[in-house]
Amino acid sequence: MRRALVVFFALCLIVWLEFAYFPGHTYLGSASQVYIAALEHLQQPGFLSRDLAAAHPNFGLTAYDELTLLLAHVTHLGIERVLAIEHFLSRAAGLFGLFLLARSLGLKIWHSAAVASVLNLGTYLGGAEIWLFGPEPVPRVLATGPLVLAFGLLARGQILLGGFLAGCALLLDPAFAAPFWLVLIIEFVTDRRFRTQLRPLVPVLLVFVLLLANLSQLQQGTPDAPISFSALPAAIARIDQYRSPELWVSLWPSKWIYFYLAAFTIFVWGLTRLWPALNRQMRWLFLLLASIGVLTIPASAILVDRLRSQAVLSAEIMHQLAILVLFTLLVCAAAAVHAGHGRRWREAGCWAAAAVLIFLPSPGKQYRESSGPHIAPLAEWARVNTWGSSMFLFPEEGRSGTAGRFRAESLRALWVDWSGGAEISHDPALAPEWFRRWQSTMEQPLTAEHLQSMLALPIDYFVLRRDKEIEARTNHETRQIQPVFEDAHFAVYEASTLRIVPGRLVVDRR
């Protein structure tokens, strides 16, 4: 009992250190920018109603928004703190799940704790452009922790509790959690010896499916576009390929396809070494889920790249590759430890080397988001001094996340930004408008002629880099246009002033 308590508190300490310090976590880093802006719009419908991305949330088929907004209302902590708590609990669940899986693979307690701690750091997976354990509180990341803990509990024979946590994951991200339930259904139908133990999960699944359906019907604000099983028009598919190439296997660098095939090969090889030590449920779990993960590559190539299936595209089935890589790393670690115990040092070294090569993140990818310019003063000014319906544009920011952070922190709409284009994969109807706005405002350098052409758009404020200034020149004088706000990084110009100022606009460097 004493050793169990020591291990428990050690794991809790590890979770806190990993969440708070290394590798840490991010807020408004990339994908979460749109999710959080949409949550803020649902919480305060008077704000962001003109924003193309925030007004069309893509979580209508999840309980992500209902859970977060309910906790924010009950605790009065605000969306940022509630999401931080949810993210921390998910990371904790993932760590304990990894610990249980490692124990089920025959590792001793402290070996299991060490393996779980390393894997819970997360690693970047190229091609699909996902993290093993993500740094941001988005639905797939929050669902990963309870799903991994469900794996561990099932492996240890805790069927009912594991089913409950898998149901929670289903509420947070149905597409990501569905394969686990599919494996349980296959096991229930085909394995008579295990059917009695799985029978209590039938009502659990039904309850969570009905709950998910009811919550989807009660979705606040602007609902998602209905799921369509038709093919995307070729023009919209090209726009999505431009914005989100990671969802199209044909656009991946070929090295990543070879990477996942190699990971699956290593997984199968390692599983054969551990097969006698695995219990019945572990064999089902590992073999079927890893197979589903690698099969998403040809499935996506056919259904998305060739048939342009809208439903499969929005489901983002490539995220299942994270489970394949996770299981491969676990198997490699367990095989290395077992080989070490048998004094087969070369074999242990080979397994350890395979795990390191798979675990290393892609070059140039960092867990923490780069800080970028400090946006808080600008966001605070916008909240206090502009109308809630004001429209902003950052014409020089391109694909950076600066504009998306501003939207979430200021509760002010953006005419267009790169992160908002991710919504196209879930609501293709947004594609033509988003692409038109992007092409007309963001794809060319900022010049006086370009700025003049954008004045006809319903934009209230232009946010430029601090080293730029706008002048109005006539035959008789040159007049500098004063920004309505400026700090060390940005200068904000009011569009209504630029429209009526006499003379020719000029954009110069200071």
Contacts in CASP RR format, 6 or more apart in sequence:
PFRMAT RR
TARGET T0000
AUTHOR 0000-0000-0000
METHOD contacts of the structure
MODEL  1
MRRALVVFFALCLIVWLEFAYFPGHTYLGSASQVYIAALEHLQQPGFLSR
DLAAAHPNFGLTAYDELTLLLAHVTHLGIERVLAIEHFLSRAAGLFGLFL
LARSLGLKIWHSAAVASVLNLGTYLGGAEIWLFGPEPVPRVLATGPLVLA
FGLLARGQILLGGFLAGCALLLDPAFAAPFWLVLIIEFVTDRRFRTQLRP
LVPVLLVFVLLLANLSQLQQGTPDAPISFSALPAAIARIDQYRSPELWVS
LWPSKWIYFYLAAFTIFVWGLTRLWPALNRQMRWLFLLLASIGVLTIPAS
AILVDRLRSQAVLSAEIMHQLAILVLFTLLVCAAAAVHAGHGRRWREAGC
WAAAAVLIFLPSPGKQYRESSGPHIAPLAEWARVNTWGSSMFLFPEEGRS
GTAGRFRAESLRALWVDWSGGAEISHDPALAPEWFRRWQSTMEQPLTAEH
LQSMLALPIDYFVLRRDKEIEARTNHETRQIQPVFEDAHFAVYEASTLRI
VPGRLVVDRR
3 109 0 8 1.000
7 109 0 8 1.000
7 110 0 8 1.000
7 113 0 8 1.000
10 113 0 8 1.000
11 95 0 8 1.000
11 96 0 8 1.000
11 99 0 8 1.000
11 113 0 8 1.000
11 116 0 8 1.000
11 117 0 8 1.000
12 92 0 8 1.000
14 95 0 8 1.000
14 113 0 8 1.000
14 117 0 8 1.000
14 120 0 8 1.000
15 88 0 8 1.000
15 91 0 8 1.000
15 92 0 8 1.000
15 95 0 8 1.000
15 120 0 8 1.000
16 88 0 8 1.000
18 24 0 8 1.000
18 91 0 8 1.000
18 95 0 8 1.000
18 117 0 8 1.000
18 120 0 8 1.000
18 121 0 8 1.000
19 25 0 8 1.000
19 87 0 8 1.000
19 88 0 8 1.000
19 91 0 8 1.000
22 121 0 8 1.000
23 121 0 8 1.000
23 122 0 8 1.000
23 135 0 8 1.000
23 367 0 8 1.000
23 368 0 8 1.000
24 135 0 8 1.000
24 367 0 8 1.000
24 368 0 8 1.000
25 84 0 8 1.000
25 87 0 8 1.000
25 88 0 8 1.000
25 91 0 8 1.000
25 135 0 8 1.000
25 136 0 8 1.000
25 137 0 8 1.000
26 32 0 8 1.000
26 135 0 8 1.000
26 136 0 8 1.000
26 367 0 8 1.000
26 368 0 8 1.000
26 369 0 8 1.000
27 36 0 8 1.000
27 80 0 8 1.000
27 83 0 8 1.000
27 84 0 8 1.000
27 136 0 8 1.000
27 137 0 8 1.000
28 36 0 8 1.000
28 404 0 8 1.000
28 405 0 8 1.000
28 408 0 8 1.000
28 409 0 8 1.000
29 135 0 8 1.000
29 136 0 8 1.000
29 369 0 8 1.000
29 401 0 8 1.000
29 405 0 8 1.000
30 136 0 8 1.000
30 369 0 8 1.000
30 401 0 8 1.000
30 419 0 8 1.000
31 136 0 8 1.000
31 138 0 8 1.000
31 419 0 8 1.000
31 422 0 8 1.000
32 83 0 8 1.000
32 136 0 8 1.000
32 137 0 8 1.000
32 138 0 8 1.000
33 401 0 8 1.000
33 404 0 8 1.000
33 405 0 8 1.000
33 407 0 8 1.000
33 408 0 8 1.000
33 419 0 8 1.000
33 420 0 8 1.000
34 53 0 8 1.000
34 54 0 8 1.000
34 58 0 8 1.000
34 404 0 8 1.000
34 419 0 8 1.000
34 420 0 8 1.000
34 422 0 8 1.000
34 423 0 8 1.000
35 57 0 8 1.000
35 59 0 8 1.000
35 64 0 8 1.000
35 137 0 8 1.000
35 138 0 8 1.000
35 139 0 8 1.000
36 79 0 8 1.000
36 80 0 8 1.000
36 83 0 8 1.000
36 408 0 8 1.000
37 48 0 8 1.000
37 51 0 8 1.000
37 53 0 8 1.000
37 54 0 8 1.000
37 404 0 8 1.000
37 407 0 8 1.000
37 408 0 8 1.000
38 48 0 8 1.000
38 53 0 8 1.000
38 54 0 8 1.000
38 55 0 8 1.000
38 56 0 8 1.000
38 57 0 8 1.000
38 58 0 8 1.000
38 59 0 8 1.000
38 65 0 8 1.000
39 57 0 8 1.000
39 65 0 8 1.000
39 68 0 8 1.000
39 69 0 8 1.000
39 79 0 8 1.000
40 47 0 8 1.000
40 48 0 8 1.000
40 54 0 8 1.000
40 79 0 8 1.000
40 408 0 8 1.000
40 411 0 8 1.000
41 47 0 8 1.000
41 48 0 8 1.000
41 49 0 8 1.000
41 51 0 8 1.000
41 54 0 8 1.000
41 55 0 8 1.000
41 57 0 8 1.000
41 221 0 8 1.000
42 57 0 8 1.000
42 65 0 8 1.000
42 69 0 8 1.000
42 220 0 8 1.000
42 221 0 8 1.000
43 69 0 8 1.000
43 72 0 8 1.000
43 79 0 8 1.000
44 411 0 8 1.000
45 221 0 8 1.000
46 388 0 8 1.000
46 389 0 8 1.000
47 388 0 8 1.000
47 411 0 8 1.000
47 412 0 8 1.000
48 54 0 8 1.000
48 55 0 8 1.000
48 407 0 8 1.000
48 411 0 8 1.000
48 412 0 8 1.000
48 413 0 8 1.000
49 55 0 8 1.000
49 389 0 8 1.000
49 413 0 8 1.000
50 389 0 8 1.000
50 391 0 8 1.000
50 413 0 8 1.000
51 407 0 8 1.000
51 413 0 8 1.000
51 414 0 8 1.000
52 414 0 8 1.000
52 416 0 8 1.000
52 420 0 8 1.000
52 423 0 8 1.000
52 430 0 8 1.000
52 433 0 8 1.000
52 434 0 8 1.000
52 437 0 8 1.000
53 414 0 8 1.000
53 417 0 8 1.000
53 419 0 8 1.000
53 420 0 8 1.000
53 421 0 8 1.000
53 422 0 8 1.000
53 423 0 8 1.000
54 407 0 8 1.000
54 413 0 8 1.000
55 222 0 8 1.000
56 222 0 8 1.000
56 224 0 8 1.000
56 225 0 8 1.000
56 423 0 8 1.000
56 427 0 8 1.000
56 430 0 8 1.000
57 65 0 8 1.000
57 222 0 8 1.000
57 224 0 8 1.000
58 224 0 8 1.000
58 314 0 8 1.000
58 423 0 8 1.000
58 426 0 8 1.000
58 427 0 8 1.000
59 65 0 8 1.000
59 139 0 8 1.000
59 224 0 8 1.000
60 216 0 8 1.000
60 219 0 8 1.000
60 223 0 8 1.000
60 224 0 8 1.000
61 174 0 8 1.000
61 212 0 8 1.000
61 216 0 8 1.000
61 224 0 8 1.000
61 227 0 8 1.000
62 139 0 8 1.000
62 171 0 8 1.000
62 172 0 8 1.000
62 173 0 8 1.000
62 174 0 8 1.000
62 212 0 8 1.000
63 171 0 8 1.000
63 172 0 8 1.000
63 211 0 8 1.000
63 212 0 8 1.000
63 215 0 8 1.000
64 139 0 8 1.000
64 142 0 8 1.000
64 172 0 8 1.000
64 173 0 8 1.000
65 219 0 8 1.000
65 220 0 8 1.000
66 215 0 8 1.000
66 218 0 8 1.000
67 86 0 8 1.000
67 171 0 8 1.000
67 172 0 8 1.000
68 79 0 8 1.000
68 82 0 8 1.000
68 83 0 8 1.000
68 86 0 8 1.000
69 79 0 8 1.000
69 220 0 8 1.000
71 77 0 8 1.000
71 82 0 8 1.000
71 85 0 8 1.000
71 86 0 8 1.000
72 78 0 8 1.000
72 79 0 8 1.000
72 82 0 8 1.000
75 81 0 8 1.000
75 82 0 8 1.000
77 85 0 8 1.000
83 137 0 8 1.000
84 137 0 8 1.000
86 137 0 8 1.000
86 142 0 8 1.000
87 136 0 8 1.000
87 137 0 8 1.000
87 141 0 8 1.000
87 142 0 8 1.000
90 141 0 8 1.000
90 142 0 8 1.000
90 143 0 8 1.000
90 144 0 8 1.000
90 145 0 8 1.000
90 146 0 8 1.000
91 120 0 8 1.000
91 133 0 8 1.000
91 145 0 8 1.000
93 145 0 8 1.000
93 146 0 8 1.000
93 148 0 8 1.000
93 149 0 8 1.000
93 165 0 8 1.000
94 120 0 8 1.000
94 133 0 8 1.000
94 144 0 8 1.000
94 145 0 8 1.000
94 146 0 8 1.000
94 148 0 8 1.000
94 149 0 8 1.000
95 116 0 8 1.000
95 117 0 8 1.000
95 120 0 8 1.000
96 116 0 8 1.000
96 149 0 8 1.000
97 116 0 8 1.000
97 145 0 8 1.000
97 148 0 8 1.000
97 149 0 8 1.000
97 151 0 8 1.000
97 152 0 8 1.000
97 153 0 8 1.000
98 115 0 8 1.000
98 116 0 8 1.000
98 119 0 8 1.000
98 120 0 8 1.000
98 148 0 8 1.000
98 330 0 8 1.000
99 112 0 8 1.000
99 113 0 8 1.000
99 116 0 8 1.000
100 149 0 8 1.000
100 151 0 8 1.000
100 152 0 8 1.000
100 153 0 8 1.000
100 155 0 8 1.000
100 156 0 8 1.000
101 116 0 8 1.000
101 148 0 8 1.000
101 151 0 8 1.000
101 152 0 8 1.000
101 155 0 8 1.000
101 330 0 8 1.000
102 111 0 8 1.000
102 112 0 8 1.000
102 115 0 8 1.000
102 116 0 8 1.000
102 330 0 8 1.000
102 333 0 8 1.000
102 334 0 8 1.000
103 109 0 8 1.000
103 112 0 8 1.000
103 156 0 8 1.000
104 152 0 8 1.000
104 155 0 8 1.000
104 156 0 8 1.000
104 278 0 8 1.000
104 279 0 8 1.000
104 282 0 8 1.000
105 274 0 8 1.000
105 277 0 8 1.000
105 278 0 8 1.000
105 282 0 8 1.000
105 330 0 8 1.000
105 331 0 8 1.000
105 334 0 8 1.000
106 277 0 8 1.000
106 334 0 8 1.000
106 338 0 8 1.000
107 115 0 8 1.000
107 333 0 8 1.000
107 334 0 8 1.000
107 337 0 8 1.000
111 337 0 8 1.000
115 330 0 8 1.000
115 333 0 8 1.000
115 334 0 8 1.000
115 337 0 8 1.000
118 359 0 8 1.000
119 132 0 8 1.000
119 326 0 8 1.000
119 329 0 8 1.000
119 330 0 8 1.000
119 333 0 8 1.000
119 359 0 8 1.000
120 133 0 8 1.000
121 133 0 8 1.000
122 131 0 8 1.000
122 132 0 8 1.000
122 133 0 8 1.000
122 134 0 8 1.000
122 367 0 8 1.000
123 131 0 8 1.000
123 132 0 8 1.000
123 325 0 8 1.000
123 358 0 8 1.000
123 359 0 8 1.000
123 360 0 8 1.000
123 361 0 8 1.000
124 130 0 8 1.000
124 131 0 8 1.000
124 132 0 8 1.000
124 361 0 8 1.000
124 362 0 8 1.000
124 365 0 8 1.000
124 367 0 8 1.000
125 131 0 8 1.000
125 132 0 8 1.000
125 321 0 8 1.000
125 322 0 8 1.000
125 325 0 8 1.000
125 362 0 8 1.000
126 246 0 8 1.000
126 256 0 8 1.000
126 259 0 8 1.000
126 362 0 8 1.000
126 365 0 8 1.000
127 246 0 8 1.000
127 252 0 8 1.000
127 253 0 8 1.000
127 256 0 8 1.000
127 318 0 8 1.000
128 246 0 8 1.000
128 256 0 8 1.000
128 318 0 8 1.000
128 319 0 8 1.000
128 321 0 8 1.000
128 322 0 8 1.000
129 246 0 8 1.000
130 140 0 8 1.000
130 318 0 8 1.000
130 319 0 8 1.000
130 321 0 8 1.000
130 322 0 8 1.000
131 141 0 8 1.000
131 322 0 8 1.000
131 367 0 8 1.000
132 322 0 8 1.000
132 325 0 8 1.000
132 326 0 8 1.000
133 141 0 8 1.000
133 144 0 8 1.000
133 145 0 8 1.000
134 141 0 8 1.000
134 144 0 8 1.000
135 141 0 8 1.000
135 367 0 8 1.000
135 368 0 8 1.000
135 369 0 8 1.000
139 172 0 8 1.000
139 173 0 8 1.000
139 176 0 8 1.000
140 173 0 8 1.000
140 176 0 8 1.000
140 316 0 8 1.000
140 319 0 8 1.000
142 172 0 8 1.000
142 173 0 8 1.000
143 168 0 8 1.000
143 169 0 8 1.000
143 170 0 8 1.000
143 172 0 8 1.000
143 173 0 8 1.000
143 176 0 8 1.000
143 177 0 8 1.000
144 169 0 8 1.000
144 176 0 8 1.000
144 322 0 8 1.000
145 169 0 8 1.000
146 165 0 8 1.000
146 166 0 8 1.000
146 167 0 8 1.000
146 168 0 8 1.000
146 169 0 8 1.000
146 172 0 8 1.000
147 165 0 8 1.000
147 166 0 8 1.000
147 169 0 8 1.000
147 176 0 8 1.000
147 177 0 8 1.000
147 180 0 8 1.000
148 326 0 8 1.000
149 162 0 8 1.000
149 165 0 8 1.000
150 162 0 8 1.000
150 163 0 8 1.000
150 165 0 8 1.000
150 166 0 8 1.000
150 167 0 8 1.000
150 169 0 8 1.000
150 180 0 8 1.000
151 180 0 8 1.000
151 285 0 8 1.000
152 158 0 8 1.000
152 162 0 8 1.000
153 159 0 8 1.000
153 161 0 8 1.000
153 162 0 8 1.000
153 163 0 8 1.000
153 165 0 8 1.000
154 162 0 8 1.000
154 163 0 8 1.000
154 281 0 8 1.000
154 285 0 8 1.000
155 279 0 8 1.000
155 281 0 8 1.000
155 282 0 8 1.000
155 285 0 8 1.000
157 197 0 8 1.000
157 279 0 8 1.000
157 281 0 8 1.000
159 197 0 8 1.000
159 198 0 8 1.000
159 200 0 8 1.000
159 201 0 8 1.000
160 200 0 8 1.000
160 201 0 8 1.000
160 204 0 8 1.000
163 201 0 8 1.000
163 204 0 8 1.000
163 205 0 8 1.000
164 204 0 8 1.000
166 177 0 8 1.000
166 180 0 8 1.000
166 181 0 8 1.000
166 184 0 8 1.000
167 177 0 8 1.000
167 181 0 8 1.000
167 204 0 8 1.000
167 205 0 8 1.000
167 208 0 8 1.000
168 208 0 8 1.000
169 176 0 8 1.000
169 177 0 8 1.000
169 180 0 8 1.000
170 177 0 8 1.000
170 178 0 8 1.000
170 181 0 8 1.000
170 208 0 8 1.000
170 209 0 8 1.000
170 212 0 8 1.000
171 208 0 8 1.000
171 211 0 8 1.000
171 212 0 8 1.000
171 215 0 8 1.000
174 212 0 8 1.000
175 315 0 8 1.000
175 316 0 8 1.000
175 317 0 8 1.000
175 319 0 8 1.000
176 319 0 8 1.000
176 320 0 8 1.000
179 289 0 8 1.000
179 292 0 8 1.000
179 293 0 8 1.000
179 320 0 8 1.000
179 323 0 8 1.000
180 289 0 8 1.000
181 205 0 8 1.000
182 292 0 8 1.000
183 284 0 8 1.000
183 285 0 8 1.000
183 288 0 8 1.000
183 289 0 8 1.000
183 292 0 8 1.000
184 198 0 8 1.000
184 201 0 8 1.000
184 205 0 8 1.000
186 284 0 8 1.000
186 288 0 8 1.000
187 194 0 8 1.000
187 198 0 8 1.000
187 281 0 8 1.000
187 284 0 8 1.000
188 194 0 8 1.000
188 195 0 8 1.000
188 198 0 8 1.000
188 199 0 8 1.000
188 201 0 8 1.000
188 202 0 8 1.000
191 280 0 8 1.000
191 284 0 8 1.000
193 280 0 8 1.000
194 280 0 8 1.000
194 281 0 8 1.000
194 284 0 8 1.000
224 426 0 8 1.000
224 427 0 8 1.000
225 426 0 8 1.000
225 427 0 8 1.000
225 428 0 8 1.000
225 429 0 8 1.000
227 310 0 8 1.000
227 311 0 8 1.000
227 314 0 8 1.000
228 310 0 8 1.000
228 311 0 8 1.000
229 309 0 8 1.000
229 310 0 8 1.000
229 311 0 8 1.000
230 310 0 8 1.000
231 307 0 8 1.000
231 308 0 8 1.000
231 309 0 8 1.000
231 310 0 8 1.000
232 240 0 8 1.000
232 308 0 8 1.000
232 309 0 8 1.000
232 310 0 8 1.000
232 313 0 8 1.000
232 428 0 8 1.000
233 428 0 8 1.000
234 308 0 8 1.000
235 432 0 8 1.000
236 424 0 8 1.000
236 428 0 8 1.000
236 431 0 8 1.000
236 432 0 8 1.000
237 308 0 8 1.000
239 424 0 8 1.000
239 431 0 8 1.000
239 432 0 8 1.000
239 434 0 8 1.000
239 435 0 8 1.000
240 247 0 8 1.000
240 248 0 8 1.000
240 313 0 8 1.000
240 424 0 8 1.000
240 425 0 8 1.000
240 428 0 8 1.000
240 431 0 8 1.000
241 248 0 8 1.000
241 251 0 8 1.000
242 435 0 8 1.000
243 418 0 8 1.000
243 421 0 8 1.000
243 422 0 8 1.000
243 424 0 8 1.000
243 425 0 8 1.000
243 434 0 8 1.000
244 421 0 8 1.000
244 422 0 8 1.000
244 424 0 8 1.000
244 425 0 8 1.000
245 251 0 8 1.000
245 252 0 8 1.000
246 252 0 8 1.000
246 318 0 8 1.000
247 300 0 8 1.000
247 304 0 8 1.000
247 313 0 8 1.000
247 316 0 8 1.000
247 318 0 8 1.000
247 425 0 8 1.000
248 300 0 8 1.000
248 304 0 8 1.000
248 305 0 8 1.000
249 257 0 8 1.000
249 297 0 8 1.000
249 300 0 8 1.000
249 301 0 8 1.000
249 304 0 8 1.000
249 305 0 8 1.000
249 318 0 8 1.000
250 301 0 8 1.000
250 305 0 8 1.000
257 297 0 8 1.000
260 294 0 8 1.000
260 297 0 8 1.000
260 321 0 8 1.000
260 324 0 8 1.000
260 325 0 8 1.000
261 294 0 8 1.000
261 297 0 8 1.000
263 294 0 8 1.000
263 324 0 8 1.000
263 325 0 8 1.000
263 328 0 8 1.000
263 358 0 8 1.000
264 290 0 8 1.000
264 291 0 8 1.000
264 294 0 8 1.000
264 324 0 8 1.000
264 328 0 8 1.000
266 328 0 8 1.000
266 331 0 8 1.000
266 332 0 8 1.000
266 354 0 8 1.000
266 358 0 8 1.000
267 286 0 8 1.000
267 290 0 8 1.000
267 324 0 8 1.000
267 327 0 8 1.000
267 328 0 8 1.000
267 331 0 8 1.000
268 290 0 8 1.000
270 331 0 8 1.000
270 332 0 8 1.000
270 335 0 8 1.000
270 351 0 8 1.000
271 278 0 8 1.000
271 286 0 8 1.000
271 287 0 8 1.000
271 331 0 8 1.000
273 335 0 8 1.000
273 338 0 8 1.000
274 331 0 8 1.000
274 334 0 8 1.000
274 335 0 8 1.000
274 338 0 8 1.000
275 283 0 8 1.000
277 338 0 8 1.000
278 286 0 8 1.000
286 327 0 8 1.000
286 331 0 8 1.000
289 320 0 8 1.000
289 323 0 8 1.000
289 324 0 8 1.000
289 327 0 8 1.000
290 323 0 8 1.000
290 324 0 8 1.000
290 327 0 8 1.000
290 328 0 8 1.000
292 320 0 8 1.000
292 323 0 8 1.000
293 320 0 8 1.000
293 321 0 8 1.000
293 323 0 8 1.000
293 324 0 8 1.000
294 321 0 8 1.000
294 324 0 8 1.000
296 317 0 8 1.000
296 318 0 8 1.000
296 320 0 8 1.000
296 321 0 8 1.000
297 318 0 8 1.000
297 321 0 8 1.000
299 312 0 8 1.000
299 317 0 8 1.000
300 312 0 8 1.000
300 317 0 8 1.000
300 318 0 8 1.000
303 309 0 8 1.000
303 312 0 8 1.000
304 312 0 8 1.000
304 313 0 8 1.000
310 428 0 8 1.000
313 425 0 8 1.000
314 425 0 8 1.000
314 426 0 8 1.000
316 425 0 8 1.000
325 358 0 8 1.000
328 358 0 8 1.000
329 355 0 8 1.000
329 358 0 8 1.000
329 359 0 8 1.000
332 351 0 8 1.000
332 352 0 8 1.000
332 354 0 8 1.000
332 355 0 8 1.000
332 358 0 8 1.000
333 351 0 8 1.000
333 352 0 8 1.000
333 355 0 8 1.000
335 347 0 8 1.000
335 351 0 8 1.000
336 348 0 8 1.000
336 349 0 8 1.000
336 351 0 8 1.000
336 352 0 8 1.000
336 355 0 8 1.000
337 348 0 8 1.000
339 345 0 8 1.000
339 347 0 8 1.000
339 348 0 8 1.000
339 349 0 8 1.000
339 351 0 8 1.000
340 347 0 8 1.000
340 348 0 8 1.000
361 367 0 8 1.000
372 400 0 8 1.000
372 402 0 8 1.000
373 402 0 8 1.000
373 489 0 8 1.000
373 490 0 8 1.000
374 488 0 8 1.000
374 489 0 8 1.000
375 402 0 8 1.000
375 405 0 8 1.000
375 406 0 8 1.000
375 409 0 8 1.000
375 489 0 8 1.000
376 409 0 8 1.000
377 487 0 8 1.000
378 406 0 8 1.000
378 410 0 8 1.000
378 463 0 8 1.000
378 485 0 8 1.000
378 487 0 8 1.000
378 489 0 8 1.000
378 490 0 8 1.000
378 492 0 8 1.000
379 405 0 8 1.000
379 406 0 8 1.000
379 409 0 8 1.000
379 410 0 8 1.000
380 410 0 8 1.000
381 485 0 8 1.000
381 492 0 8 1.000
382 390 0 8 1.000
382 392 0 8 1.000
382 406 0 8 1.000
382 410 0 8 1.000
382 412 0 8 1.000
382 461 0 8 1.000
382 485 0 8 1.000
382 492 0 8 1.000
383 410 0 8 1.000
383 411 0 8 1.000
383 412 0 8 1.000
385 484 0 8 1.000
385 485 0 8 1.000
386 412 0 8 1.000
386 460 0 8 1.000
386 461 0 8 1.000
387 460 0 8 1.000
388 411 0 8 1.000
388 412 0 8 1.000
389 413 0 8 1.000
390 412 0 8 1.000
390 413 0 8 1.000
390 460 0 8 1.000
390 461 0 8 1.000
391 412 0 8 1.000
391 413 0 8 1.000
391 414 0 8 1.000
391 415 0 8 1.000
391 458 0 8 1.000
391 459 0 8 1.000
391 460 0 8 1.000
391 461 0 8 1.000
392 403 0 8 1.000
392 406 0 8 1.000
392 407 0 8 1.000
392 410 0 8 1.000
392 412 0 8 1.000
392 413 0 8 1.000
392 414 0 8 1.000
392 415 0 8 1.000
392 459 0 8 1.000
392 460 0 8 1.000
392 461 0 8 1.000
392 462 0 8 1.000
392 463 0 8 1.000
393 414 0 8 1.000
393 415 0 8 1.000
393 416 0 8 1.000
393 441 0 8 1.000
393 454 0 8 1.000
393 457 0 8 1.000
393 459 0 8 1.000
393 461 0 8 1.000
393 462 0 8 1.000
393 463 0 8 1.000
394 402 0 8 1.000
394 403 0 8 1.000
394 406 0 8 1.000
394 414 0 8 1.000
394 417 0 8 1.000
394 463 0 8 1.000
395 441 0 8 1.000
395 442 0 8 1.000
395 446 0 8 1.000
395 450 0 8 1.000
395 451 0 8 1.000
395 454 0 8 1.000
395 462 0 8 1.000
395 464 0 8 1.000
396 446 0 8 1.000
396 464 0 8 1.000
396 465 0 8 1.000
396 468 0 8 1.000
397 403 0 8 1.000
397 417 0 8 1.000
397 442 0 8 1.000
398 418 0 8 1.000
398 442 0 8 1.000
399 418 0 8 1.000
400 418 0 8 1.000
401 417 0 8 1.000
401 418 0 8 1.000
401 419 0 8 1.000
403 414 0 8 1.000
403 417 0 8 1.000
403 418 0 8 1.000
403 419 0 8 1.000
403 463 0 8 1.000
404 414 0 8 1.000
404 417 0 8 1.000
404 419 0 8 1.000
404 420 0 8 1.000
406 412 0 8 1.000
406 414 0 8 1.000
406 463 0 8 1.000
407 413 0 8 1.000
407 414 0 8 1.000
407 417 0 8 1.000
415 437 0 8 1.000
415 441 0 8 1.000
415 457 0 8 1.000
415 458 0 8 1.000
415 459 0 8 1.000
416 434 0 8 1.000
416 437 0 8 1.000
416 438 0 8 1.000
416 441 0 8 1.000
416 442 0 8 1.000
418 438 0 8 1.000
418 442 0 8 1.000
420 434 0 8 1.000
421 430 0 8 1.000
421 434 0 8 1.000
421 438 0 8 1.000
423 430 0 8 1.000
423 434 0 8 1.000
424 430 0 8 1.000
424 431 0 8 1.000
424 434 0 8 1.000
440 453 0 8 1.000
440 454 0 8 1.000
440 457 0 8 1.000
441 454 0 8 1.000
441 457 0 8 1.000
444 450 0 8 1.000
446 464 0 8 1.000
446 468 0 8 1.000
446 507 0 8 1.000
447 507 0 8 1.000
448 504 0 8 1.000
448 505 0 8 1.000
448 506 0 8 1.000
448 507 0 8 1.000
451 462 0 8 1.000
451 470 0 8 1.000
451 498 0 8 1.000
451 505 0 8 1.000
451 507 0 8 1.000
452 505 0 8 1.000
454 462 0 8 1.000
455 495 0 8 1.000
455 498 0 8 1.000
455 499 0 8 1.000
459 495 0 8 1.000
460 494 0 8 1.000
460 495 0 8 1.000
460 496 0 8 1.000
461 484 0 8 1.000
461 492 0 8 1.000
461 493 0 8 1.000
461 494 0 8 1.000
461 495 0 8 1.000
462 492 0 8 1.000
462 493 0 8 1.000
462 495 0 8 1.000
462 498 0 8 1.000
463 490 0 8 1.000
463 491 0 8 1.000
463 492 0 8 1.000
464 470 0 8 1.000
464 490 0 8 1.000
464 491 0 8 1.000
464 492 0 8 1.000
464 493 0 8 1.000
464 507 0 8 1.000
465 489 0 8 1.000
465 490 0 8 1.000
465 491 0 8 1.000
466 486 0 8 1.000
466 487 0 8 1.000
466 488 0 8 1.000
466 489 0 8 1.000
466 490 0 8 1.000
466 491 0 8 1.000
466 510 0 8 1.000
467 509 0 8 1.000
467 510 0 8 1.000
468 491 0 8 1.000
468 507 0 8 1.000
468 508 0 8 1.000
468 509 0 8 1.000
468 510 0 8 1.000
469 480 0 8 1.000
469 481 0 8 1.000
469 491 0 8 1.000
469 507 0 8 1.000
469 508 0 8 1.000
469 509 0 8 1.000
469 510 0 8 1.000
470 480 0 8 1.000
470 481 0 8 1.000
470 493 0 8 1.000
470 498 0 8 1.000
470 505 0 8 1.000
470 506 0 8 1.000
470 507 0 8 1.000
470 508 0 8 1.000
471 478 0 8 1.000
471 479 0 8 1.000
471 480 0 8 1.000
471 481 0 8 1.000
471 505 0 8 1.000
471 506 0 8 1.000
471 508 0 8 1.000
472 478 0 8 1.000
472 479 0 8 1.000
472 481 0 8 1.000
472 501 0 8 1.000
472 502 0 8 1.000
472 503 0 8 1.000
472 504 0 8 1.000
472 505 0 8 1.000
472 506 0 8 1.000
473 479 0 8 1.000
473 503 0 8 1.000
473 504 0 8 1.000
473 506 0 8 1.000
474 502 0 8 1.000
474 503 0 8 1.000
474 504 0 8 1.000
479 501 0 8 1.000
481 493 0 8 1.000
481 497 0 8 1.000
481 498 0 8 1.000
481 501 0 8 1.000
481 505 0 8 1.000
483 491 0 8 1.000
483 492 0 8 1.000
483 493 0 8 1.000
484 492 0 8 1.000
484 493 0 8 1.000
484 494 0 8 1.000
484 497 0 8 1.000
485 491 0 8 1.000
485 492 0 8 1.000
486 492 0 8 1.000
498 505 0 8 1.000
END
